[in-house]
């Protein structure tokens, strides 16, 4: 579709706006210097040819979203739009690879921001290569104040633009697919020299910064915004007097020197409290990076190794019976719920920072009333036994695989079956990405649309909520939290005491699933309970 037709559509349909911060944030008196990036390579990305629109996939693409957030936070101009519906024809907006940044050509400050950004993007670099920064972002063309410029026709410079919208109330950026998918050097540190003419494809993994910067009053940007969310002030990205005052209060409350500065000690405490993610290998100690990773019996990986080191047991990265036993002993000692699950609250206890005591005080062991072993009642049936208790799931083989829009194969089918409500075709498209983001939000995860270890773990925990209990046998007389779990899901009073009512309900459950009606809860009964939980969820 031609650019002129595309822009007629753009004038008719409002773009979907992504709010990043309050528009009431204080406007700086002068236009800031452009953003800087110390990770840029000497090589320069290819200048994109014109790549026409071909699909309806309006989800905002990661490179466009990242560029929008960078501009909004750096210049304190937070109103922009990316996505647009496809019912008026295909545009780069309806492919999620265009940005309208709402700057007014008749407002002196906003015009200065727009002109400054454009000058920065189109300026030659130290080697005289034109439009260096535009190429590092994968920008294909720009429309502003009745003029258009494109990387595919740089020799023509700025040309008159005569579309329906004069673009005096916003500046328009269209991106190549490589820019839209965040594959270019501003984000990766490596020049992208090919040209992708087909939609989508995976974005290149972007290395995280090694650490959090030291920030003082007067600073601005996304890291300030992140800290503001932790300390409980308006997250406008501007480090002003109110932020400093709230930070000092937070530091005093959390045992950090009250400097009023976002320094290393403050960032580390925020990491250890699980308020922000770790950066680098050492930030906040060995446990910090795992604070939001839940592990349990059957888990493997670096988080398990960190757990084992802290518990001072053999470090092999496999959460087996010995690790499970050590975790339960630690939970009992720290008055945590004794279930073998290492959640964020347990990580906090392991790290020595404040945590919630959600268990009971350890009870002294009663002295035996006789020396001879008790005789089993002949009326009590023996619990069902199994030579092998299955604690593996279909997620174990895929947990280390990261999936994103554009991925294909058997692992994508595992994902699609777990998500439900999408076609199980092995192709990770916009429908699957939408379902992933919806699940991530429901699970309290960042809605990135990228399936990583945390997302796999959350899917497994939803489908197999009793996996860690499969080696736990419950019978009349049993007490504790596992009994409460069974009672809750069977609709009984959750008093933690396995009595006649609980046994009757367990027998009914077993009957519904064709199991021996023993009234004991073993591995196969836990699995039957999981099947009912999944059925209720639909």
Secondary structure, DSSP 4 states (H G I P E B T S, - for coil): --HHHHHHHHHHSPPEE---S-TTSPPPSSPPPPP--TT--SS-PPPP----------SPPHHHHHHHHHHHHHHT---EEEE--STT---SGGGT-EEEE---TTSHHHHHHHHHHHHHHHS--TT--TTHHHHHHTEEEEEETTEEEEGGGGGG-SEE--SSS--SS-EEEEE-HHHHTT-SHHHHSS---S---SS--PPPP-PPPSSPPPB-TT-BSHHHHHHHHHHTS---SB--HHHHHHHHHHHHHTTS---SSB-HHHHHHHHHTTSS---TTTTT-TTGGGTT--B-TT-BSHHHHHHHHHHTS---SB--HHHHHHHHHHHHHTT---SS-B-HHHHHHHHTS-----S-PPPPPPPPS-SSPPPPPTTSPPPP--S------TTTTTTT--B-TT-BSHHHHHHHHHH-SS--SSB--HHHHHHHHHHHHHTTS---S-B-HHHHHHHHHHH-TTGGGTT--B-TT-BSHHHHHHHHHTTS---SB--HHHHHHHHHHHHHTT----S-B-HHHHHHHHHHHHHHH-
